[in-house]
Amino acid sequence: MPALKLRGVSKNFGAIVALSNVDIEIEMGEVVGLMGDNGAGKSTLMKIVAGNFPPTSGSIVLDGEEVHFTKPIEARRKGIEIVYQDLALCDNLTAAANVFLGREKRKRIGPFRYLDHSAMFRHAAELFRELKSETRPRDLVRQMSGGQRQAVAIARTRLSDPKIVLMDEPTAAISVRQVAEVLELIRRLKESNHGVVLVSHRMPDVFAVCDRVAVLRRGSKVADKEIAKTSPEEVTGLITGAIGSA
């Protein structure tokens, strides 16, 4: 049984059809690449799964149960986390503070409750070690590289031990070395039996870490193939329309 199954998902914004009857399945311990040109509907699909807005039609099935999300916190409670393209980090806070933002650990002293910074630093350090990242809990985010920032965003998803992690363009606008760090983080998620959806324009990244690739074009899914049974040339043709479907 797939961990996550999208059945006939469509999304209209007034007269604009952003998605049309999209079916996708994700297994635990699988990385699925989601590719398509700008405006193909990739981010819209991820935001539907993450609970940012509901589909116009279709269904989301999680572990065999149909679910309905009206806000992101509902998706998170069901085991779906998302790393947005802009990462949504606070530059003026430490790595640990960003990991626990909105979910801070607290301790009680008499009638008062305080933020438990020591506990958050320790837990964040454990998460970074699991991800084999050099990020340190006390470092300020504004002083970090792109790869370290991604590690903070991914560590934040691990707090709830999610089933599915959605990643929207995690390797955009970072250096080659930092891209390698992020791809290794994705491999760590796969090894720890998370299902991962990687939205990306970067063909080498998708072919480096993904088990399957799904291609959207103008809101419709035109392909869903195992990486071993396709090629960058075929995927490029599917994205541009030179190849109708596969």
Buried (B, 14 or more C-beta within 10 A) or exposed (E): EBBBBBBEBBBBEEEEBBBBEBEBBBBBBBBBBBBBBEBBBBBBBBBBBBBBBBBBBBEBBBBEEEBEBEEBEBBBEBBBBBBBBEBEBEEEBBBBBBBBBEEBBEEEEEEEEEEBBEBBBEBBBEBBEEBEBEBBBEBBBEEBBBBBBBBBBBBBBBBBEBBBBBBBBBBBEBEEEBBBBBBBBBBBBBEEEBBBBBBBBBBEBBBBBBBBBBBBBBBBBBBBBEBEEBEEEBBBBBBEEEBEEB
